[in-house]
Amino acid sequence: GGAVGKPRVSTPWGARGCGVGSGVLLEHCCILSAIGVPLPGGSSLRCRVPTGDSWGIFAFLCAALCNLPTVPALNGTEELGAGQSIQKTYDLTRYLEHQLRTLAGTYLNYLGPPFNEPDFNPPRLARAERVPSATVDLDLWRGLTDNARLAANYRAYSRLLKYLRGLDGQVGTVELRHRLGHFCSSLQGLVLSIAGVMSSLGYPLPAGPARPPPSSGTPAAPNDFLKKMDDFWLLKELQTWLWRSAKDFNRLKKKVPPAVVTLRIEAKGF
């Protein structure tokens, strides 16, 4: 009539109550032993669970943790090489392409007809030549060295950014100013990213723009229509530059090996 006690199950570890907690503790003991942590009780405890209740387990863990300052520090560091820098620049270029489609649609609607008409394709005026042109023969462009193409991209986006910032103070709607400001911030990031790619490849930054940027003394457009033409060509050239830059960085990332992940081990004592 008395209660039947549970049968005692012998374990290969010779420990009482060898449940989940003991299994986890065993795993921790083996890991600590493998990396050279001196365990309390000497080598006899290196791969076995200590006997005793939960307080004994707790005391054992505390004793092991006290020895952690002598564990070699494993510092996983990733060398930010040219491959990763190029990939990030490519991703940013594609993001700017997407962002420009939204911005251009909003801005051309702000300019009104005929600038917001899909088939509007006016000839490029002499005034628009101040904006860096991407209409270079593709075969000629691909024949340039990587350094020359990167330098041309860096100069072009630096100048395009100056023109875009000039538009920010001229538009009359809050939403459009907000979108222009956000796009300018992203474009500034692209300029810095291109500079990072050039640095990682060992190329020097261009000494300055190919042509001087517009200054406060630059004469304004004689009428509102020509001013809108300047803005139209600015967006059109920016679209072409981003399209071509995405192709440039896509080809360049295939030529550069990916970044290498290294593991540095630093021994730290008390």
Summary of the structure (lengths in Angstrom):
residues: 270
radius of gyration: 32.5
end to end distance: 61.4
largest distance: 110.6
contacts: 674
relative contact order: 0.16
helix: 58%
strand: 4%
